[in-house]
Amino acid sequence: LVDNTRQTVGARITQSLGGGLTATGGFDERRLKDALRQTEIQSQLLSGSLRWSPARRFSASITREHNLQEFDPTYPNQTVAGAQLDITPSARLFATQRWSAAPIIPISGVEAGGLLASPLSTRETAVGVMSNLGPYTGLTSRYQVDSTINGTDSFAVIGATARAPLHRTLSLDFSIDSGTPLAGTKTGYLGGGVALAYLKGDDLRMTARYETRRGN
C-alpha cells in the first residue's frame, strides 16, 4: 500500500518579547520520495507563532505555517489559533481553530486501509475540557467540527489517558477516545493506543506505541 521515505532537517528559535508574549520562528526542509508513484516532493516550510500569557491561568496562541515551494501532503499551508483557561487546578478549558489550504494527508498509508489518522478537512474547530483525575489519569471531552469538500461533520468526543508506572524510569501509557456523530454524514469511531515509555530524567525519552481506530 505504501513505499515512501521522508527526510527532514529543521531549526527553531524562541524569543521572549516581554509582557507575557513569546515569539517562535522555524524553518523545515523536507524531501519526500514516493516509490510507488515515482514522485519526489521537496518542500520548504516557514513557521511562526505568537503565544500570549497575560495571566498565570490563561494563554492564547496563533501559528502560521507556509510553504515556499510545493507542500508536503502532511504539511499544507495553514493557520492555527488556540486558547486555554485553567478553571481549577485540575481542569482546563480549551478551544482551537484550524484553517488549511488542503487536508492533512498522512504518508503512512493508513488511509488506504480505511483508517484515517486525521480527518480530511480544511477547517477544524474544537472546544472542550481537559481534566486531571489523578497524578496518572486525564480526561478530555470536546465538541469537534470538521469541514470538508463534502460538507460539515460534527462530533462529541470523549477521551481518557492513563499511565501505569512499572519502574522508576519505565511506564505503560494507555489512551482511548470515542467520537459520537452529531451532524453530517460521517459515522462515529472508537480509537485507542498503548505505549511503553522509558524516561531518564529530563534528558532522554524513548517510546514504542501502537494505535488503532475503528469507524464505519
C-alpha positions as CSV (number, residue, x, y, z in Angstrom):
1,L,0.0,0.0,0.0
2,V,2.8,2.4,0.7
3,D,6.5,2.7,-0.1
4,N,8.0,6.1,0.7
5,T,10.7,7.9,2.7
6,R,10.9,11.4,4.0
7,Q,14.0,13.3,5.2
8,T,13.6,16.4,7.3
9,V,16.0,19.0,8.7
10,G,14.7,21.9,10.8
11,A,15.5,24.7,13.2
12,R,13.6,26.7,15.7
13,I,14.2,29.8,17.7
14,T,12.1,31.2,20.5
15,Q,12.3,34.7,22.0
16,S,10.5,36.3,24.9
17,L,9.2,39.7,24.0
18,G,8.0,40.7,27.4
19,G,4.5,41.3,28.8
20,G,3.8,37.5,28.6
21,L,4.4,37.4,24.9
22,T,6.7,34.8,23.3
23,A,7.6,34.5,19.6
24,T,8.8,31.4,17.8
25,G,10.1,31.1,14.3
26,G,11.2,28.0,12.4
27,F,12.3,26.5,9.1
28,D,12.0,23.0,7.8
29,E,13.5,21.4,4.6
30,R,11.7,18.2,3.6
31,R,12.3,15.7,0.8
32,L,9.5,13.1,0.3
33,K,10.2,10.2,-2.2
34,D,7.2,8.1,-3.1
35,A,8.5,4.9,-4.8
36,L,5.0,3.6,-5.8
37,R,4.0,6.8,-7.6
38,Q,7.6,7.6,-8.7
39,T,7.3,11.1,-7.4
40,E,9.5,13.4,-5.3
41,I,8.4,16.4,-3.4
42,Q,10.9,18.9,-2.0
43,S,9.2,21.4,0.3
44,Q,10.5,24.3,2.4
45,L,8.2,25.3,5.3
46,L,8.4,28.6,7.2
47,S,6.6,28.7,10.5
48,G,5.9,31.5,13.0
49,S,3.9,31.7,16.2
50,L,3.0,34.1,18.9
51,R,2.0,32.9,22.4
52,W,0.4,35.4,24.9
53,S,0.1,34.6,28.6
54,P,-1.1,37.7,30.4
55,A,-2.1,35.7,33.5
56,R,-1.0,32.5,35.1
57,R,-4.3,30.7,34.3
58,F,-4.8,32.0,30.7
59,S,-2.8,31.7,27.4
60,A,-3.6,32.2,23.7
61,S,-1.6,31.4,20.6
62,I,-1.6,31.7,16.9
63,T,0.6,29.8,14.5
64,R,1.2,30.1,10.7
65,E,2.9,27.5,8.5
66,H,3.6,28.5,4.9
67,N,5.4,26.5,2.2
68,L,7.9,28.4,-0.1
69,Q,7.6,25.6,-2.7
70,E,5.1,22.8,-3.3
71,F,3.9,21.5,0.0
72,D,4.3,18.1,1.5
73,P,0.9,16.4,1.8
74,T,1.2,16.2,5.6
75,Y,2.2,19.9,5.9
76,P,-0.1,22.2,3.9
77,N,-0.3,25.9,4.4
78,Q,-2.3,26.5,7.5
79,T,-3.1,28.8,10.4
80,V,-4.0,27.5,13.8
81,A,-5.4,29.6,16.7
82,G,-6.0,28.4,20.2
83,A,-6.7,29.5,23.8
84,Q,-6.8,27.7,27.2
85,L,-8.0,28.7,30.6
86,D,-7.4,26.9,33.9
87,I,-10.8,26.6,35.5
88,T,-9.5,24.8,38.6
89,P,-6.1,23.3,39.4
90,S,-7.2,20.0,37.8
91,A,-9.4,21.3,34.9
92,R,-8.6,23.3,31.8
93,L,-11.0,24.8,29.2
94,F,-9.5,24.9,25.6
95,A,-10.6,26.0,22.2
96,T,-8.7,25.6,18.8
97,Q,-9.5,26.6,15.3
98,R,-7.5,25.4,12.2
99,W,-7.7,26.9,8.7
100,S,-5.8,25.0,6.0
101,A,-5.3,25.3,2.2
102,A,-5.6,21.5,1.9
103,P,-6.4,18.4,4.0
104,I,-3.6,16.8,6.0
105,I,-2.8,13.5,4.3
106,P,-0.7,11.1,6.4
107,I,2.1,9.4,4.4
108,S,1.9,6.2,6.5
109,G,-0.7,4.7,4.1
110,V,-3.3,4.0,6.8
111,E,-5.9,5.9,4.8
112,A,-5.6,3.3,2.0
113,G,-6.7,0.7,4.5
114,G,-9.8,2.5,5.6
115,L,-8.3,4.0,8.8
116,L,-7.9,7.8,8.9
117,A,-5.2,9.1,11.2
118,S,-6.7,12.6,10.8
119,P,-9.9,14.0,9.2
120,L,-9.6,15.0,5.6
121,S,-10.8,18.5,6.4
122,T,-9.5,22.0,5.7
123,R,-11.3,23.7,8.7
124,E,-11.4,22.1,12.2
125,T,-13.0,23.6,15.3
126,A,-12.7,22.0,18.8
127,V,-14.0,23.2,22.2
128,G,-13.6,21.1,25.3
129,V,-12.4,20.5,28.8
130,M,-9.3,18.6,29.9
131,S,-9.4,17.2,33.4
132,N,-6.8,15.5,35.6
133,L,-8.4,12.7,37.6
134,G,-5.2,11.9,39.4
135,P,-1.4,12.0,39.0
136,Y,-1.6,9.4,36.2
137,T,-5.0,9.8,34.7
138,G,-6.6,12.5,32.4
139,L,-10.0,13.0,30.8
140,T,-10.8,15.1,27.8
141,S,-14.3,16.0,26.4
142,R,-14.7,18.2,23.4
143,Y,-17.1,19.3,20.6
144,Q,-15.3,19.0,17.2
145,V,-16.4,20.3,13.8
146,D,-14.6,19.1,10.6
147,S,-15.3,20.9,7.3
148,T,-14.6,19.0,4.1
149,I,-15.5,19.4,0.4
150,N,-18.4,17.0,1.1
151,G,-19.9,19.1,3.9
152,T,-19.5,19.6,7.6
153,D,-19.4,16.8,10.2
154,S,-19.6,17.4,13.9
155,F,-18.7,15.0,16.8
156,A,-18.9,14.8,20.5
157,V,-15.6,13.3,21.6
158,I,-14.6,11.9,24.9
159,G,-11.1,10.5,25.7
160,A,-9.0,9.3,28.5
161,T,-5.3,8.8,29.1
162,A,-3.7,6.8,31.9
163,R,-0.1,5.9,32.9
164,A,0.9,2.8,34.9
165,P,4.4,3.2,36.4
166,L,6.3,-0.1,36.2
167,H,9.6,1.2,37.4
168,R,11.3,4.5,38.3
169,T,12.1,5.0,34.6
170,L,9.6,2.7,32.9
171,S,5.8,3.1,32.4
172,L,2.8,1.8,30.3
173,D,0.7,4.5,28.8
174,F,-2.9,3.9,27.7
175,S,-5.3,6.1,25.7
176,I,-8.9,5.7,24.4
177,D,-11.2,8.1,22.6
178,S,-14.8,7.8,21.3
179,G,-16.4,10.1,18.8
180,T,-20.2,10.3,18.5
181,P,-21.6,11.9,15.4
182,L,-23.9,14.9,15.9
183,A,-24.4,16.2,12.4
184,G,-23.2,15.3,8.9
185,T,-22.7,12.0,7.0
186,K,-19.8,10.5,9.0
187,T,-20.3,7.7,11.5
188,G,-18.8,7.5,14.9
189,Y,-15.4,6.0,15.8
190,L,-13.6,4.3,18.6
191,G,-9.8,4.5,19.0
192,G,-7.1,3.8,21.4
193,G,-3.5,3.2,21.9
194,V,-0.9,1.6,24.2
195,A,2.7,2.6,24.7
196,L,5.8,1.6,26.6
197,A,7.8,4.7,27.7
198,Y,11.3,4.9,29.1
199,L,12.2,8.2,30.8
200,K,15.6,9.1,32.2
201,G,15.2,12.4,34.0
202,D,14.7,15.3,31.6
203,D,17.5,14.1,29.2
204,L,16.1,11.1,27.5
205,R,12.7,9.7,26.5
206,M,12.0,6.6,24.3
207,T,8.5,5.4,23.4
208,A,7.1,2.4,21.4
209,R,3.5,3.0,20.6
210,Y,0.6,1.1,18.9
211,E,-2.6,2.9,17.9
212,T,-5.8,1.8,16.2
213,R,-9.1,3.4,15.2
214,R,-12.3,1.7,14.1
215,G,-15.0,3.6,12.2
216,N,-18.0,3.0,9.9
